[in-house]
Amino acid sequence: MLLGLAILALVSTVFGMMAAVSQDLPAIYNFAQYKSSKNSVIVDANGETLGTLTSDQNKILLNSAQISPNIKNAVISIEDSRFYEHDGVDFQGIGRALIKDVLSQSAAQGGSTITEQFVKNALEAESNRTLFVKFKEAALAYRLERHWSKDKILTEYLNTIYFGEGAYGIEAAARTFFGAAHPGCGTSEEPCAAVLEPWEAATLAASIASPSAYDPKVYPENSLMRRNIVLEKMYEQGYISEEQLAEGKQQALPAPTDIEPPSLDSKAPYFTAYLRQQLVERYGPSKAFFGGLRVKSTLDLRLQEKAEEAVRSYMGYTPATASLVVIDNHNATIKAMVGGPDFETAPFNLATQGHRQPGSSIKPFTLITALEQGISPSTVYESAEQEFHFGKKGKEVFRVTNDEDAYLGSCSIECATTFSDNSIYAQLALEGLKGKTVEDRTRAIAGTAHRMGYADPISTNPAMVLGGFKEGVTPLGWTYAYSTLGNNGDRVSGTLAPRPGDSPVSYTEVTDKDGQVIKGGDNDSTHEQVIDEGVATEAKRILETVVSTGTGTNAQVGAEGQWGKTGTTENNGDAWFCGGVSDEVTACVWVGYADTTTPMTTLYQGGPVMGGTFPALIWASVISAWEDIKAERAAEKASKKDGEESGDESSTEGGESEYVPVEPEVEETYEGGGGGAGGGAGAPEAEEQAPEATPEATPEATPEAPAAPEGAGGGGGVTAG
C-alpha cells in the first residue's frame, strides 16, 4: 500500500510540476518574434550612448523552406542525432552521456536535446542551472513537442542560436561566413541559408557548441578540426555520401577577409565587438542581443575619439596601421581601444586578436625579475657582441650583436634600459638571473609577465629576452600586464572581467528595461599585490629615463611620473611604445602592417619606423588628451559645485546641466605578493634590434632614425629597440 501511495505521489508530483511550468509555454511560443524587437544598448562610462549590441541585419527569421537541408542535417548530426526519435527529452542520450562521463571521470558529455536547448535559450537560463531548472526545461521540452512539429522546432532553433562574429540566427550566420562564396544570396527569394553546401553547413554547425572557441577567423585550427568531426557524423548518419565527406574535408575555411559580420551600430565598433562576446558568454546570446539591457561600459567616448584621431593623424597617409589600448590602473577598466583602421572594411581586432612580436617592450619584465632577485640596476655589463650556448651539451648557439656594431662599451642595467641595449640585456637575462639553465631564466621572465596579467603563452627560447617570441602578444594583453607595473605591482581586475582576477574590465553594470541591476550585473574590483611595491617603484623610476633622455623622448608630454619603453622588431616589422603616467593610466601603441611583417624602413620621414617614432608620438597624443579631458571634467565639476553653493540657478535655467561623472565606489578584495630592490646610473644613446625566435638569430640595435627630428628615439624588438 505504501509503495502504491509513493508511486501515486511521485506521478502526481511530476504531473503537477508539468502543469506548473506550462505557464512558460506562451513565452516560448513567441520567443523568436519577441526577442527580435528589443535591442540591448551600450553606454560609455559617463552615460553617453555608444550604440547597440546588434543591428537590423540580425533580425532575420526564415521559414523551414528557406533553410537548406544541409544545415538541418549538420546541426542534428552534431547536436542531437536522435532528434526525430525522442519526445523532447532523450533518456537514451542522457544515459549514454552519463556512462561516458563516468568512464572519463569528467562532465564533458551533454545529454540535452535540440528542443531542450531551444527552451533553455527561450528562458534565458544561465549555464549553472539548478536541478529543478533543468527538470523544468525538460518538462517544457516535452510539452513543446506536443504542440509543435519537429520541423518547426528545428526552424525556430536555427533562427535563434548564436554562431559567433555577431551572427545571431542561421541567415545572419550564412551571410557572415559564406555570403562571399555565394554572390547574390541574401534576398528573400534566395537566402544564403538556402544555398549552403554540406561542408559549409558543417562549419556553421561546428560553432554552436562554442562560437568563440570554434570561430574560423580567430581559431581556424579548432574550427577545421570540429568541422571535419561534423562531416564524419553526417556521413555516419547517412546525410552525406563518402564522396561528399572526402570533398568536404578538402575545402578550406572561409578566409578572414571573406567573413563579413553584420554591421555594428556603435561609435566604437572594435570595442563593442569585444564587449559583445563577453556579454554573450555571460548572459547568453538572446538576452545579450535582444533582452533590452542597458550595459554601462568602461570606455570613455571623449578619449576614444581622441585616440582614433591620433591614429588617423599619424598613420592616415601610410600603408601601415596602428592599434592601441588605454587602461585605468585604479580599476583595470579599458578607457580606449583602437583595433584597426576601419571596422567596416577590416573588422579583425588587432588590439585583442593580433599577436605581434613585442621587441624590446619585453625588457621591463626582465628588469623587474632582476630587481626581485636583488640585482642592482647599477650592475655593469660589457656592451659587445655576445655568444650564448644552450641546449643539449651546449651545442646550440644564440648570437647577439647590435646593429651596425654600435655598442655602449661598459654600461649599467639602468643605462641599458634607457638606451635599450640588446647586448647587455641578453647577458642579464641569460646569465645574470638565477637558474641552472638558460630556460630556467627565460621561464622566470615569462613568469613575471604572467603574474602581472599577460594570459597567453610566452616563449621560453633564448630569443624571447629580446622579444623574439614564437607567438606574439596582443596590445590588450600587453597593456594589462604593463598596467600592473603602473599600479605599483597591484594586479587589478573585476568580477565582470572575462577572467575575474586576471584580466581587464570592459563593463561595470548591466540593468534591465526597468533600470534594475540584473543578477550578476554589477562589478566589484579585485586586487592582488603580485610585485613588491618597492620593486615596481624602482622599475618605473628607471623607465622614466627612457622618456626623459632615452629611446622614447617623442613620448614626452610633461606629465609627472611619466615612464615607458620602446620596442622595434627585426627589419622594423613591428614597433611599440608602452608606458604610463604616474599610477593613473597605462597605454600601449603598436604600429605595423595588419597581415604581414613588412619592413617599415622608409615610412617615418623617409626613415625607419621604430618604437620611438610613430608609436611614441601617438602615445603622447593620447595621453595628452587624457590629461586635458581630466582637467576639463575637474573644471566642470568645480563649476557645477560653485553654482550649487551660490544658489545660482542660471547655469541650469532652460535645460539640464552637463553631467560630470564620478567614479562609483566599489568593494575591493586584496591578496598578497612580494619581491626585491636596486639603485641606478646613465650612459650614451644606442638603439637595439631584437632577434627572430631562432637560436642563430642575430639581433641588432640602431641609433635614432636618420630622418627623425631632434630628440626622437627608436625601440627594441624581434629585433630593434
C-alpha positions in Angstrom: 0.0 0.0 0.0 2.8 2.4 0.9 4.6 1.5 -2.3 1.4 2.3 -4.3 0.9 5.5 -2.5 4.5 6.5 -3.1 4.2 5.8 -6.8 0.9 7.7 -6.9 2.6 10.7 -5.1 5.5 10.7 -7.5 3.3 10.6 -10.5 1.1 13.4 -9.1 4.2 15.4 -8.3 5.5 15.0 -11.8 2.2 15.9 -13.5 1.8 18.8 -11.0 5.2 20.2 -11.9 4.4 19.7 -15.6 1.2 21.7 -15.2 3.0 24.4 -13.2 5.6 25.0 -15.9 3.0 25.2 -18.6 2.6 28.9 -17.9 6.0 29.5 -19.5 4.9 28.0 -22.9 3.4 31.2 -24.3 6.8 32.9 -23.9 8.5 30.0 -25.7 5.9 30.0 -28.5 6.6 33.7 -29.2 10.4 33.5 -28.4 11.8 34.3 -31.8 9.4 37.1 -32.7 9.6 38.7 -29.2 13.4 38.6 -28.9 13.9 40.2 -32.3 12.5 43.6 -31.3 14.3 44.6 -28.1 17.9 45.6 -28.8 20.3 46.0 -25.8 22.0 49.4 -25.5 25.6 50.2 -24.6 26.7 53.5 -23.0 30.1 54.7 -22.2 31.5 55.2 -18.6 29.8 58.6 -18.5 26.4 57.5 -19.7 26.8 58.6 -23.3 25.3 56.2 -25.8 27.8 54.1 -27.8 25.3 52.0 -29.8 23.5 48.7 -29.7 24.9 45.1 -29.5 23.3 44.1 -32.8 21.7 45.6 -35.9 18.7 45.0 -38.1 20.8 42.5 -40.1 20.4 40.2 -37.1 16.6 40.3 -37.2 16.3 37.7 -40.0 13.7 35.0 -39.4 13.4 32.3 -42.1 10.7 29.6 -42.6 11.7 26.0 -43.0 11.6 26.0 -46.8 14.2 28.8 -46.8 16.8 26.7 -44.9 19.0 24.2 -46.7 18.5 20.6 -45.6 22.3 20.5 -45.3 22.4 22.8 -42.3 19.5 21.0 -40.7 21.3 17.7 -41.1 24.6 19.1 -39.9 23.1 20.5 -36.7 21.2 17.3 -35.9 24.2 15.1 -36.5 26.4 17.0 -34.0 23.9 18.4 -31.5 21.1 15.8 -31.3 21.4 12.7 -33.5 18.1 11.2 -32.1 16.2 14.4 -32.7 13.5 12.7 -34.8 13.2 9.8 -32.4 12.7 11.3 -28.9 9.8 13.3 -27.4 11.9 16.3 -26.4 13.9 14.5 -23.7 16.3 11.8 -24.9 16.7 9.4 -22.0 18.9 7.2 -24.1 21.2 10.1 -24.8 21.3 11.1 -21.2 22.2 7.5 -20.2 24.9 7.4 -22.9 26.4 10.7 -21.8 26.3 9.7 -18.1 28.2 6.5 -18.9 30.9 8.4 -20.9 31.2 11.0 -18.1 31.7 8.2 -15.5 34.3 6.4 -17.6 36.2 9.6 -18.4 35.7 11.0 -14.8 34.6 14.3 -16.3 31.4 16.1 -17.2 32.4 16.5 -20.9 29.3 14.9 -22.4 25.9 16.6 -22.6 22.6 15.0 -22.9 20.3 17.9 -23.8 18.3 17.8 -27.0 17.8 20.5 -29.6 14.3 21.1 -28.1 15.8 21.5 -24.6 18.4 23.8 -25.9 15.7 25.9 -27.5 13.8 26.0 -24.3 16.9 27.0 -22.3 17.6 29.9 -24.7 14.0 31.0 -24.5 14.1 31.0 -20.7 17.5 32.9 -20.8 18.8 30.2 -18.4 22.3 30.5 -17.1 24.9 27.8 -17.6 25.0 26.9 -13.9 21.3 25.8 -13.7 19.9 24.0 -10.7 18.4 20.5 -10.9 14.9 21.9 -10.7 15.6 24.4 -13.6 16.9 21.5 -15.7 13.8 19.5 -14.9 11.6 22.4 -15.8 13.4 22.7 -19.1 12.9 19.0 -19.8 9.2 19.3 -18.9 8.7 22.3 -21.2 10.6 20.5 -24.0 8.2 17.5 -23.6 5.2 19.9 -23.7 6.5 21.8 -26.6 6.8 18.7 -28.7 3.1 18.1 -28.1 2.3 21.5 -29.8 5.0 22.0 -32.4 6.2 19.7 -35.2 9.9 18.6 -35.3 10.4 20.8 -38.3 9.1 23.9 -36.6 11.2 23.3 -33.5 14.3 22.9 -35.6 13.5 26.0 -37.7 12.9 28.2 -34.6 16.1 26.8 -33.0 18.2 27.7 -36.1 16.6 31.2 -36.2 17.6 31.9 -32.6 21.1 30.4 -31.9 24.4 32.3 -32.0 27.1 31.3 -34.5 29.7 33.9 -33.5 31.0 37.1 -35.1 27.8 38.8 -34.1 25.7 36.5 -36.3 22.5 35.6 -34.5 20.4 33.1 -36.4 21.1 30.9 -39.4 20.6 33.5 -42.1 22.9 36.1 -40.4 25.5 33.3 -40.0 25.2 32.2 -43.6 25.7 35.7 -44.8 28.5 36.4 -42.4 30.6 33.4 -43.2 29.6 32.3 -46.7 27.9 35.3 -48.3 31.1 35.9 -50.4 31.1 32.3 -51.7 27.5 32.7 -53.0 27.3 36.1 -54.7 23.7 37.4 -54.9 22.4 35.4 -51.9 20.8 37.2 -49.0 17.5 38.1 -50.6 14.0 36.8 -49.6 14.0 34.9 -52.9 17.4 33.3 -52.2 18.5 33.4 -48.6 22.2 32.5 -48.1 21.0 29.8 -45.7 19.2 28.1 -48.6 22.3 27.5 -50.7 24.8 26.2 -48.1 27.0 23.2 -49.2 27.4 20.3 -46.8 30.9 21.4 -45.7 29.7 25.0 -45.2 26.8 23.8 -43.1 29.2 21.6 -41.1 31.4 24.7 -40.5 28.4 26.6 -39.0 27.1 23.6 -37.0 30.6 23.2 -35.6 30.5 26.6 -33.9 27.2 26.1 -32.0 28.9 24.4 -29.0 31.3 27.4 -28.5 31.1 30.3 -31.0 34.2 31.9 -29.7 36.4 28.7 -29.5 35.4 27.5 -33.0 35.5 30.8 -34.7 37.1 30.1 -38.2 38.6 33.6 -38.2 40.1 33.6 -34.8 40.8 29.9 -34.2 40.9 28.3 -37.7 42.6 25.1 -36.4 39.9 24.5 -33.9 37.2 25.3 -36.4 38.7 23.0 -39.1 39.0 20.1 -36.6 35.4 20.4 -35.4 34.1 20.9 -38.9 35.6 17.6 -40.0 34.1 15.9 -37.0 30.7 17.2 -38.0 31.2 15.9 -41.6 32.1 12.5 -40.3 29.0 12.4 -38.2 26.9 13.4 -41.2 28.4 10.6 -43.1 27.9 8.0 -40.3 24.2 9.1 -40.0 23.6 8.9 -43.8 23.2 12.6 -44.5 26.1 12.8 -47.0 28.0 10.3 -49.2 31.6 9.2 -48.8 32.5 11.3 -51.8 30.9 14.4 -50.2 32.8 13.6 -47.0 36.1 13.4 -48.7 35.4 16.5 -50.8 34.2 18.5 -47.7 37.4 17.7 -45.8 39.5 19.2 -48.6 37.6 22.5 -48.6 39.4 25.5 -47.0 37.7 27.5 -44.3 36.4 31.0 -45.4 39.3 33.5 -45.5 39.2 36.2 -42.8 38.7 38.8 -45.5 35.6 36.9 -46.7 34.0 36.8 -43.3 31.6 39.8 -43.1 29.9 40.2 -39.8 26.6 42.1 -39.6 27.2 45.8 -39.4 27.7 47.1 -35.8 25.7 50.1 -34.6 28.4 51.6 -32.5 30.6 54.7 -32.2 33.4 52.3 -31.1 32.8 49.1 -33.1 36.1 47.3 -32.2 35.5 47.7 -28.5 31.8 46.9 -28.8 32.5 43.6 -30.7 35.0 42.7 -27.9 32.4 43.5 -25.3 29.7 41.7 -27.1 31.4 38.4 -26.9 31.8 38.7 -23.1 28.1 39.6 -22.7 27.1 36.6 -24.9 29.2 34.2 -22.9 28.0 35.5 -19.5 24.3 36.1 -20.2 23.5 34.1 -23.4 23.0 35.5 -26.9 19.3 36.1 -26.7 19.4 38.1 -23.5 22.6 39.9 -24.6 21.3 40.9 -28.0 17.5 41.3 -27.5 17.0 41.4 -23.8 16.5 45.2 -23.7 19.5 45.5 -21.4 21.5 48.7 -20.7 25.2 48.0 -20.5 27.4 50.6 -18.8 30.8 50.1 -20.5 34.2 51.3 -19.3 35.0 53.2 -22.5 35.5 57.0 -22.3 34.0 58.2 -25.6 35.9 61.5 -25.5 39.2 59.7 -25.1 38.2 57.1 -27.7 37.6 59.8 -30.3 40.9 61.5 -29.5 42.7 58.1 -29.8 41.2 57.4 -33.2 42.0 60.9 -34.2 45.7 60.4 -33.2 46.0 57.2 -35.2 44.5 58.9 -38.3 46.7 61.9 -37.9 50.0 59.9 -37.8 49.1 56.8 -39.9 46.4 58.1 -42.3 48.8 58.6 -45.1 50.9 55.5 -44.7 50.1 51.9 -45.8 50.8 50.7 -42.2 48.2 50.8 -39.4 48.2 51.2 -35.6 46.4 49.7 -32.6 46.2 51.0 -29.1 44.7 50.3 -25.7 44.4 52.6 -22.6 43.7 51.1 -19.2 42.8 53.0 -16.0 45.2 51.5 -13.4 42.9 52.0 -10.4 40.1 49.7 -11.6 41.6 47.9 -14.7 38.9 49.5 -16.9 39.5 49.9 -20.6 39.2 53.6 -21.4 40.0 53.5 -25.1 40.6 50.8 -27.8 41.7 51.2 -31.4 41.6 47.8 -33.1 42.4 48.8 -36.7 41.9 51.4 -39.4 38.2 50.8 -40.1 35.8 48.2 -38.7 33.6 48.0 -41.8 36.5 47.1 -44.1 38.9 45.5 -41.6 36.8 44.0 -38.7 39.7 41.9 -37.3 40.6 43.5 -33.9 44.3 43.9 -33.8 44.0 45.1 -30.1 42.5 41.8 -28.9 43.3 39.3 -31.6 46.5 40.5 -33.3 49.5 38.6 -31.9 52.6 40.7 -32.7 56.3 40.4 -31.7 56.9 42.7 -28.7 60.5 43.6 -29.4 62.3 45.3 -26.5 59.0 46.1 -24.8 59.7 42.7 -23.1 62.6 44.3 -21.2 60.7 45.8 -18.3 59.7 42.2 -17.3 63.4 41.2 -17.3 64.2 44.3 -15.3 61.5 43.6 -12.7 62.7 39.9 -12.4 66.2 41.1 -11.8 65.2 43.6 -9.2 63.1 40.9 -7.4 66.2 38.8 -7.3 68.2 41.6 -5.6 70.3 42.5 -8.7 71.2 46.2 -8.5 70.3 48.3 -11.6 73.8 49.8 -11.2 75.4 46.4 -12.1 77.7 46.9 -15.1 78.0 44.7 -18.2 80.1 44.9 -21.3 78.3 46.2 -24.4 79.8 44.0 -27.1 78.9 41.1 -29.4 77.8 38.1 -27.4 77.5 34.4 -28.0 75.4 32.1 -25.7 75.5 28.3 -25.7 72.4 26.3 -24.6 70.6 23.1 -25.3 72.0 19.6 -25.0 75.7 19.8 -24.1 75.6 23.5 -25.2 75.6 22.7 -28.9 73.0 25.3 -29.8 74.3 28.8 -30.2 72.5 32.2 -29.8 74.4 35.1 -31.1 73.6 38.7 -30.2 75.1 41.7 -32.0 74.0 45.3 -32.1 73.0 46.9 -35.3 75.9 48.5 -37.3 78.2 47.2 -34.5 77.2 50.2 -32.3 78.0 49.4 -28.7 78.0 51.4 -25.4 81.3 50.0 -24.1 80.6 49.3 -20.4 77.1 50.3 -19.1 74.8 49.6 -16.2 71.5 47.8 -16.4 69.8 51.2 -15.9 71.6 52.9 -18.8 71.0 49.7 -20.9 67.3 50.2 -20.2 67.4 53.9 -21.1 69.0 53.2 -24.4 67.7 49.7 -25.0 71.0 47.9 -25.4 70.4 44.3 -26.5 73.9 43.0 -25.7 73.6 44.0 -22.0 70.0 42.8 -21.6 70.9 39.4 -23.2 73.7 39.0 -20.6 71.4 40.0 -17.8 68.6 37.7 -18.9 70.5 34.6 -20.0 73.4 34.7 -17.5 72.7 37.2 -14.7 69.3 35.9 -13.4 69.1 33.0 -11.1 68.7 29.5 -12.6 70.7 26.4 -13.6 69.9 26.7 -17.3 69.0 29.3 -19.8 65.4 28.1 -19.8 65.2 28.5 -16.1 66.0 32.2 -16.6 63.6 32.7 -19.5 60.9 31.0 -17.6 61.4 33.4 -14.8 60.9 36.3 -17.1 57.8 34.7 -18.7 56.5 34.0 -15.2 56.9 37.7 -14.2 54.8 38.7 -17.3 52.1 36.1 -16.4 52.0 37.2 -12.8 51.5 40.8 -14.0 48.5 39.7 -16.1 49.5 38.5 -19.5 47.4 35.4 -20.1 48.6 33.9 -23.3 51.6 31.5 -23.6 55.0 33.2 -23.7 58.0 31.6 -25.4 61.0 30.5 -23.3 63.5 30.2 -26.1 66.6 32.4 -25.7 65.5 35.0 -28.3 62.5 35.8 -26.1 64.7 38.0 -23.9 64.9 40.4 -26.8 61.3 40.0 -28.0 61.7 37.0 -30.3 58.5 35.0 -29.4 57.2 32.0 -31.2 53.8 33.7 -31.0 53.5 37.4 -30.4 51.5 39.4 -27.9 48.2 41.3 -28.1 48.1 45.1 -27.4 45.3 44.5 -24.9 47.2 41.7 -23.0 50.4 43.7 -23.0 48.8 46.9 -21.8 47.1 45.0 -18.9 50.5 43.5 -17.8 52.1 46.9 -18.0 49.2 48.4 -16.0 50.2 46.2 -13.1 53.5 48.0 -13.1 51.7 51.3 -13.4 49.7 50.4 -10.4 52.8 49.7 -8.3 52.7 45.9 -8.6 48.9 45.7 -7.7 47.2 43.5 -10.4 43.7 44.8 -10.5 40.7 43.2 -12.1 36.9 42.9 -11.5 34.1 40.4 -11.1 32.8 41.2 -14.5 36.1 40.7 -16.2 36.4 37.8 -18.8 38.7 36.1 -16.3 37.9 37.7 -12.9 41.1 38.5 -11.1 43.3 38.1 -14.2 42.0 40.4 -17.0 40.9 44.0 -17.6 37.3 45.1 -17.3 35.1 46.4 -20.2 31.8 47.0 -18.5 30.7 47.7 -14.9 26.9 47.5 -14.8 24.0 45.8 -16.6 20.5 46.9 -15.9 17.1 45.7 -17.3 14.5 47.8 -19.1 13.2 49.0 -15.7 16.6 50.3 -14.7 17.2 47.5 -12.2 20.6 45.8 -11.9 20.2 42.3 -13.2 21.6 39.3 -11.3 25.4 39.3 -11.6 25.2 42.6 -13.3 27.5 44.8 -11.1 31.3 44.9 -10.9 33.5 44.7 -7.8 37.2 45.4 -8.2 39.7 42.8 -7.1 43.3 43.4 -6.2 46.4 41.2 -5.8 49.9 42.5 -5.0 51.9 40.4 -7.4 55.1 42.6 -7.5 56.6 44.2 -4.4 55.7 47.9 -4.4 59.3 48.9 -3.9 60.4 46.9 -6.9 57.7 48.4 -9.1 58.5 51.9 -8.0 62.2 51.4 -8.8 61.4 49.9 -12.2 59.2 52.9 -13.0 61.9 55.3 -11.9 64.3 53.6 -14.3 61.8 53.6 -17.1 61.2 57.3 -16.7 64.7 57.8 -18.2 63.6 56.1 -21.4 61.2 59.0 -21.9 63.4 61.8 -20.5 66.7 61.0 -22.2 66.5 57.6 -24.0 64.8 56.0 -26.9 61.3 57.3 -26.1 61.7 61.0 -25.9 59.0 61.6 -28.5 56.5 60.4 -25.9 57.2 63.3 -23.5 54.0 65.2 -22.6 55.3 67.0 -19.5 53.2 64.9 -17.1 54.6 64.0 -13.7 55.9 60.4 -13.3 55.9 59.6 -17.0 57.5 56.3 -17.8 57.6 53.8 -20.7 59.5 51.5 -23.0 60.0 51.3 -26.8 60.1 48.2 -28.9 61.1 47.6 -32.5 61.4 44.2 -34.3 63.8 42.9 -36.9 63.6 44.8 -40.2 61.2 47.2 -38.5 58.2 44.9 -38.9 56.6 45.9 -35.6 57.0 49.0 -33.4 55.7 49.6 -29.9 55.6 52.1 -27.2 54.1 51.1 -23.8 54.0 53.2 -20.7 52.1 55.2 -18.2 51.6 58.4 -16.2 52.3 58.0 -12.5 49.8 55.5 -11.3 46.9 56.8 -13.3 46.7 55.2 -16.7 48.7 52.8 -18.8 48.7 52.6 -22.6 50.4 50.5 -25.4 50.6 51.5 -29.0 51.6 49.1 -31.8 52.4 50.1 -35.4 52.8 47.8 -38.3 51.1 46.0 -41.2 47.9 44.2 -40.1 48.5 40.9 -42.1 52.3 40.8 -42.6 55.6 41.8 -41.0 56.5 44.0 -43.9 59.6 46.2 -43.1 58.7 49.8 -42.3 62.1 51.1 -43.4 61.1 54.3 -45.1 57.7 55.3 -43.6 58.8 57.7 -40.9 60.0 60.9 -42.7 61.9 58.6 -45.2 63.5 56.6 -42.4 62.6 53.5 -40.4 59.6 53.2 -38.0 60.8 52.4 -34.5 59.2 52.4 -31.2 60.3 56.0 -30.5 58.7 57.3 -33.7 55.0 56.8 -34.6 54.2 54.7 -31.5 55.7 57.2 -29.1 54.1 60.1 -30.9 50.6 58.5 -31.0 51.0 57.6 -27.3 51.9 61.2 -26.4 48.9 62.5 -28.3 46.5 60.1 -26.5 48.0 60.7 -23.0 47.9 64.5 -23.6 44.2 64.1 -24.5 43.6 62.1 -21.3 45.2 64.9 -19.2 43.2 67.6 -21.0 39.9 65.6 -20.5 40.7 65.0 -16.9 41.3 68.8 -16.3 38.1 69.7 -18.2 36.0 67.4 -16.1 37.5 68.7 -12.9 36.7 72.2 -14.0 33.2 71.3 -15.0 32.7 69.6 -11.6 34.1 72.6 -9.7 31.9 75.0 -11.7 28.8 73.0 -11.0 29.6 72.8 -7.3 30.2 76.5 -7.2 26.9 77.1 -8.8 25.1 74.9 -6.4 26.7 76.5 -3.3 26.0 80.1 -4.5 22.4 79.2 -5.3 22.9 80.4 -8.9 20.2 78.7 -10.9 21.2 80.5 -14.2 23.6 77.6 -15.1 20.7 75.2 -15.4 17.9 77.5 -16.5 16.4 76.5 -19.7 17.8 73.0 -19.7 19.8 70.4 -17.8 23.3 71.0 -16.7 26.1 68.8 -18.2 26.6 65.6 -16.4 30.0 65.3 -14.8 30.8 61.6 -14.0 32.1 60.5 -10.6 33.7 57.1 -10.3 31.4 54.8 -8.4 32.6 53.2 -5.1 33.3 49.5 -5.4 34.1 46.7 -3.0 37.7 45.6 -3.1 39.5 42.4 -2.1 43.2 42.0 -1.7 45.7 39.2 -1.8 49.4 39.3 -1.0 52.7 39.1 -3.1 56.4 40.1 -2.9 59.8 41.0 -4.4 63.4 42.6 -4.1 65.1 46.1 -4.9 68.1 48.1 -6.5 69.8 51.6 -7.4 71.0 53.3 -10.9 73.2 55.2 -13.5 73.2 56.6 -17.1 75.1 56.4 -20.5 75.1 57.5 -24.2 72.4 56.6 -26.6 72.2 53.3 -28.7 69.2 51.5 -30.2 68.7 47.8 -30.4 67.2 45.2 -32.6 65.7 42.0 -31.2 66.2 38.6 -32.9 63.8 36.2 -34.5 62.8 33.3 -32.4 65.6 31.0 -33.6 68.9 30.1 -32.0 71.0 31.5 -34.8 69.2 34.9 -35.0 71.4 38.0 -34.8 69.7 40.9 -33.0 70.7 44.4 -33.9 70.3 47.8 -32.5 70.2 51.1 -34.3 70.8 54.6 -33.1 67.9 57.0 -33.7 66.4 57.1 -37.2 68.4 59.4 -39.6 65.4 61.4 -40.6 63.9 61.7 -37.2 63.7 65.1 -35.5 65.9 66.1 -32.7 65.1 64.0 -29.6 63.5 61.1 -31.5 64.4 57.6 -30.5 63.9 54.0 -31.5 62.8 51.0 -29.6 63.7 47.3 -29.3 62.1 44.2 -30.7 62.4 40.9 -32.7 65.0 42.9 -33.1 65.4 46.6 -32.9 64.8 48.8 -29.9 
